[in-house]
C-alpha cells in the first residue's frame, strides 16, 4: 500500500515539476539603466558637504579662542590659536617660494580659501608692500584680498603687515558674489594654500579663478591629495589635468610629501579637528564607533603615528598675447634622430 502511494505521488508530481522548469520567469536584472531620452545633469556631482565644512571651521575657531582665553588667564605664553598652524604654515612657506620665483612680482594678489590668511601673512613678509616705480609706471602699493567662506575671522588686521580686503565667498560659487564681480579680469595672481580639496567641482572652481585673472595672470595653488594620510586610508593621485581642463596654459604640477609623527592616533585626530579638516563627505556617518578607533590605534604599537601629507603644487597661466606659444606641428627644421 505504501509503495503504491509513493508511486502515485511521483507520477503526479513529475509533470508539474517539468512544467515549472519549462516556464520559469526570467531572472531580475541587478543593474540600472539610463534612458537615452534622459537629459544630462545640469550641475556637477556633489561629493562634499561644503556648508558643514564651514561649520566645522567655525567651531574650530571658537574652540581655539576659548582655549586662548583660558591660557591667557593662566599666564601661559603659548598661543592656542596658532598651535595647529604648523601644517598650513609649512605649505604656505613652500608656496611663497614659488610666488617669489615669478619673473615679475605681482601687483595684486588674492588668496582663495584663505582660512586665517597665513599665506598672505607670509607673502607680505617676502614681498615688499610697495612696488618700485618703472619707466612706464609710478610706484604703488601692492593690493591684497583674502577670500574665505567662513563667517569668522580668526586673525584680525593687526596680524598683517598691510591689512587685506576681506571677502566672504565660497570657492565653488566665487563669481556670483557681488564683491568679486568688480575683480573679474583685474587680479594678477591668485594663490591658495589648501582648501580646494574640499570643493566638489574643483575644475569649476579653477575655471572661475581663471576668469578673475588678467591676461598672462597666474594661479599658484596647493591642494592635499595623492597619498595624504595613506597610513589610514589609501588614495590615488590624479591632478595633472585639472589646470588644463580649467583653461590654463603653461601648467606645472609637482608633489612634495610632509611627514609628521604624532604620539598616538588621538593627537592626530585632535589636531585635524582643530584645523577644521575632519570628514565632510556627504552621507558620512555621524560618529565613528569605538571599535573602529581602538582597531586603528592598535595598528601603531611603537608609540608613534607617522602621518604623510601629500601636497600637490599647481601653477597655471591664463592665456595672453605675451605668452610663448608652441610652433605648429611639423615646422621643426631638425630631425630628432640626428640628435639622439
Rosetta blueprint (number, residue, H / E / L):
1 X L
2 X H
3 X H
4 X H
5 X H
6 X H
7 X H
8 X H
9 X H
10 X H
11 X H
12 X H
13 X H
14 X H
15 X H
16 X H
17 X H
18 X H
19 X H
20 X H
21 X H
22 X H
23 X L
24 X L
25 X L
26 X L
27 X L
28 X L
29 X L
30 X L
31 X L
32 X L
33 X L
34 X L
35 X L
36 X L
37 X L
38 X L
39 X L
40 X L
41 X L
42 X L
43 X L
44 X L
45 X L
46 X L
47 X L
48 X E
49 X L
50 X H
51 X H
52 X H
53 X H
54 X H
55 X H
56 X H
57 X H
58 X H
59 X H
60 X H
61 X H
62 X H
63 X H
64 X H
65 X H
66 X H
67 X H
68 X H
69 X H
70 X H
71 X H
72 X H
73 X H
74 X H
75 X L
76 X L
77 X L
78 X L
79 X L
80 X L
81 X L
82 X L
83 X L
84 X L
85 X L
86 X H
87 X H
88 X H
89 X H
90 X H
91 X H
92 X H
93 X H
94 X H
95 X H
96 X H
97 X H
98 X H
99 X H
100 X H
101 X L
102 X L
103 X L
104 X L
105 X L
106 X L
107 X L
108 X E
109 X E
110 X E
111 X E
112 X E
113 X L
114 X L
115 X L
116 X L
117 X L
118 X H
119 X H
120 X H
121 X H
122 X H
123 X H
124 X H
125 X H
126 X H
127 X L
128 X L
129 X L
130 X E
131 X E
132 X L
133 X L
134 X L
135 X L
136 X L
137 X L
138 X L
139 X L
140 X E
141 X E
142 X L
143 X E
144 X E
145 X E
146 X E
147 X E
148 X L
149 X L
150 X L
151 X L
152 X L
153 X L
154 X L
155 X L
156 X L
157 X H
158 X H
159 X H
160 X L
161 X L
162 X L
163 X L
164 X L
165 X E
166 X E
167 X E
168 X L
169 X L
170 X L
171 X H
172 X H
173 X H
174 X L
175 X L
176 X L
177 X L
178 X H
179 X H
180 X H
181 X H
182 X L
183 X L
184 X L
185 X L
186 X L
187 X E
188 X E
189 X E
190 X E
191 X E
192 X E
193 X E
194 X L
195 X L
196 X H
197 X H
198 X H
199 X L
200 X L
201 X L
202 X H
203 X H
204 X H
205 X H
206 X H
207 X H
208 X H
209 X H
210 X H
211 X H
212 X H
213 X E
214 X E
215 X E
216 X E
217 X E
218 X E
219 X E
220 X E
221 X E
222 X E
223 X E
224 X E
225 X L
226 X L
227 X L
228 X L
229 X L
230 X L
231 X L
232 X L
233 X L
234 X L
235 X L
236 X L
237 X L
238 X L
239 X L
240 X L
241 X L
242 X H
243 X H
244 X H
245 X H
246 X L
247 X L
248 X E
249 X E
250 X E
251 X E
252 X E
253 X E
254 X E
255 X E
256 X E
257 X E
258 X E
259 X E
260 X E
261 X E
262 X E
263 X L
264 X L
265 X H
266 X H
267 X H
268 X H
269 X H
270 X H
271 X H
272 X H
273 X H
274 X H
275 X H
276 X L
277 X L
278 X L
279 X L
280 X L
281 X E
282 X L
283 X L
284 X L
285 X L
286 X L
287 X L
288 X L
289 X L
290 X H
291 X H
292 X H
293 X H
294 X H
295 X H
296 X H
297 X H
298 X H
299 X H
300 X L
301 X L
302 X L
303 X L
304 X L
305 X E
306 X E
307 X E
308 X E
309 X E
310 X E
311 X E
312 X E
313 X E
314 X E
315 X E
316 X E
317 X E
318 X E
319 X L
320 X L
321 X L
322 X L
323 X L
324 X L
325 X L
326 X L
327 X L
328 X L
329 X L
330 X L
331 X L
332 X L
333 X L
334 X L
335 X L
336 X H
337 X H
338 X H
339 X H
340 X L
